[in-house]
């Protein structure tokens, strides 16, 4: 019988029996994704487009930052062929609609229960952009706004040329230490909502020290979608 209750059901098999089957399955999934990512990377390089994988926890300001970039680049004044966005969320197309309203070609990938985007989902996003009349060759920058999560997305290569991780001043300075793997993989770390730093008692020095500890190779920029702080430096960094 079950050790934890008198339900009358047989006791479950030891968890260790399932482990050997779970690990090969996860490995196989990553291998298939990596093959798809390699094909995407070749496609992006052939088109001459810089592709950014934008990662953060929910509410760190990914969409607001992209809206601010669109405004700073004058996307609302005409067709935005320099920038397009593939947005990943579990449900709704709210973020894609926000970006479209800012003048940015954007498509939404709803993942359902999946907490991350995978290479085949990016292929689907490109297909949807194509149906909007947006070809990769037109673009200077393609941003993949990943699902808000600081765990799963870091394991999935999407063929990007630049991996950018956000840390909001409202999240606490130790977030990079708590979620070290995803920050360790970053090429660029953005400290967002810097206009709120004083109001929330954000310790800049502690945050920079935490980032340097887990991602010493990463460049760090402080930004604000509201005030526009750091946007010029970000544009330069993305135009690598």
C-alpha positions in Angstrom: 0.0 0.0 0.0 1.0 3.6 -0.4 3.2 4.7 2.5 1.6 8.2 2.7 -2.1 7.2 2.9 -4.5 4.3 3.2 -5.8 4.6 -0.4 -5.4 1.0 -1.1 -3.3 1.5 -4.2 0.0 -0.3 -4.7 3.0 1.6 -3.7 4.7 3.4 -6.6 7.8 2.0 -8.2 11.0 3.7 -7.0 11.6 6.9 -9.0 15.1 5.7 -9.9 13.6 3.2 -12.4 12.2 6.0 -14.6 15.4 8.1 -14.6 17.3 6.1 -17.3 14.5 6.6 -19.7 13.9 10.3 -19.0 17.5 11.4 -19.6 17.9 9.9 -23.1 14.5 11.4 -24.1 15.6 14.9 -23.0 18.9 14.4 -24.7 17.2 13.4 -27.9 14.9 16.4 -27.8 17.8 18.8 -27.4 19.7 17.1 -30.2 16.8 17.6 -32.6 16.5 21.2 -31.5 20.2 21.8 -32.0 20.0 20.4 -35.5 17.1 22.8 -36.3 19.0 25.7 -34.7 22.0 25.0 -36.8 19.9 25.1 -40.0 18.3 28.4 -38.8 21.7 29.9 -38.1 22.8 29.1 -41.6 19.6 30.7 -42.9 20.1 33.8 -40.8 23.8 34.2 -41.8 22.9 33.8 -45.5 20.3 36.6 -45.1 22.7 38.9 -43.3 20.3 39.4 -40.4 21.3 39.7 -36.7 19.1 37.6 -34.6 18.6 38.2 -30.8 17.2 35.7 -28.4 15.6 37.9 -25.7 15.2 36.2 -22.3 13.9 37.2 -18.9 11.4 36.4 -16.2 7.8 37.6 -16.7 7.4 41.3 -16.2 11.0 42.3 -16.7 10.1 44.6 -19.6 11.0 42.8 -22.8 8.0 44.1 -24.8 8.2 47.6 -23.4 11.9 47.8 -24.3 11.1 46.7 -27.9 8.3 49.3 -28.1 10.8 52.0 -27.0 13.3 50.8 -29.6 10.7 51.0 -32.2 9.8 54.6 -31.2 13.5 55.6 -31.2 14.0 54.2 -34.7 10.9 55.8 -36.1 9.1 52.6 -36.8 5.7 54.1 -36.3 6.3 56.5 -39.2 6.4 53.9 -41.9 7.1 50.2 -42.7 9.5 48.8 -40.2 11.7 46.7 -42.4 14.8 46.9 -40.2 13.2 45.2 -37.2 10.8 42.3 -36.8 9.8 40.3 -33.7 8.7 36.7 -33.0 7.0 36.7 -29.7 6.6 33.6 -27.5 3.9 33.3 -24.8 1.9 30.5 -23.2 -1.3 32.2 -24.3 -2.7 35.4 -25.9 -1.3 37.5 -28.6 -1.2 40.7 -26.4 2.5 41.4 -26.8 2.5 40.9 -30.6 -0.4 43.4 -30.8 1.4 45.9 -28.7 4.4 45.7 -31.0 2.3 45.9 -34.1 0.7 49.1 -32.7 4.2 50.5 -32.4 4.8 49.8 -36.1 6.8 46.7 -35.7 6.1 43.6 -37.8 5.4 41.0 -35.1 4.0 37.5 -34.9 2.9 35.5 -31.9 3.8 31.9 -31.1 1.5 30.6 -28.4 3.2 27.6 -26.8 0.3 26.3 -24.6 2.1 24.4 -21.8 5.6 24.8 -23.1 7.7 27.2 -21.0 10.2 28.0 -23.9 10.5 28.4 -27.6 12.2 25.8 -29.7 13.8 25.9 -33.2 10.7 24.6 -35.0 8.6 27.3 -33.4 11.0 29.9 -34.8 10.6 28.4 -38.2 6.8 28.7 -37.9 7.3 32.4 -36.8 9.4 33.0 -39.9 6.6 31.4 -42.0 4.1 33.8 -40.5 6.3 36.8 -41.1 6.7 35.7 -44.7 2.9 35.7 -45.1 3.0 39.3 -43.8 5.3 40.2 -46.6 8.4 40.3 -44.4 11.5 38.5 -45.8 14.6 37.9 -43.7 16.7 39.7 -46.4 14.8 42.9 -45.6 15.7 42.9 -42.0 18.7 44.2 -40.1 17.4 42.8 -36.8 15.1 39.9 -35.8 14.2 39.6 -32.2 12.9 36.4 -30.7 11.1 37.5 -27.5 11.2 34.2 -25.6 8.6 33.0 -23.1 9.1 34.7 -19.7 11.1 32.1 -17.8 14.6 32.0 -16.4 15.0 28.2 -16.5 13.9 26.3 -19.5 14.6 28.7 -22.4 18.3 28.8 -21.6 18.7 25.2 -22.7 17.3 25.8 -26.2 19.5 27.2 -29.0 17.3 29.1 -31.5 20.1 29.9 -34.0 20.6 33.3 -32.6 23.7 35.4 -33.1 23.2 37.3 -29.7 21.7 36.1 -26.5 20.4 38.9 -24.3 19.1 38.4 -20.7 17.1 41.0 -18.8 17.3 41.8 -15.1 14.7 44.3 -13.8 15.5 46.6 -10.9 12.2 45.4 -9.3 13.4 41.7 -9.2 16.4 42.0 -6.8 20.1 42.2 -7.2 20.7 38.4 -6.6 18.6 37.1 -9.5 21.8 36.3 -11.6 23.1 34.2 -8.7 19.7 32.3 -8.3 19.5 31.6 -12.0 23.1 31.4 -12.9 22.9 29.1 -16.0 20.8 31.5 -18.1 22.9 34.5 -17.2 26.1 32.6 -17.8 24.9 32.0 -21.4 24.3 35.7 -22.0 26.3 37.8 -24.4 24.6 41.0 -23.1 22.8 41.6 -19.8 20.3 44.5 -19.6 19.4 46.0 -16.3 15.9 47.3 -17.1 13.6 49.8 -15.4 16.7 51.7 -14.2 14.4 54.7 -13.7 12.9 52.9 -10.7 16.2 52.0 -9.1 16.1 54.6 -6.4 12.4 54.0 -5.6 12.8 50.3 -5.1 16.2 50.5 -3.3 18.1 48.7 -6.1 21.8 48.2 -5.3 23.6 48.8 -8.6 26.9 47.7 -7.3 25.6 44.4 -5.9 23.8 43.7 -9.2 26.8 44.3 -11.3 28.9 42.2 -9.0 26.4 39.3 -9.3 26.4 39.5 -13.1 30.2 39.6 -13.2 30.4 36.6 -11.0 28.2 34.3 -13.2 28.8 36.0 -16.6 32.2 37.7 -16.6 32.2 37.7 -20.4 28.9 39.5 -20.8 28.5 43.2 -21.5 26.1 45.0 -19.1 23.9 48.0 -20.0 21.4 49.9 -17.8 18.2 50.8 -19.7 14.8 52.4 -19.2 12.0 52.0 -21.7 10.2 54.9 -20.0 13.0 57.5 -19.9 15.0 56.2 -22.9 18.1 55.8 -20.8 20.6 53.4 -22.4 18.6 52.9 -25.7 21.3 54.5 -27.9 24.0 52.2 -26.4 21.6 49.2 -26.8 21.1 50.0 -30.5 24.8 50.1 -31.0 25.2 46.8 -29.1 22.6 45.1 -31.3 24.1 46.3 -34.5 27.2 44.2 -33.9 
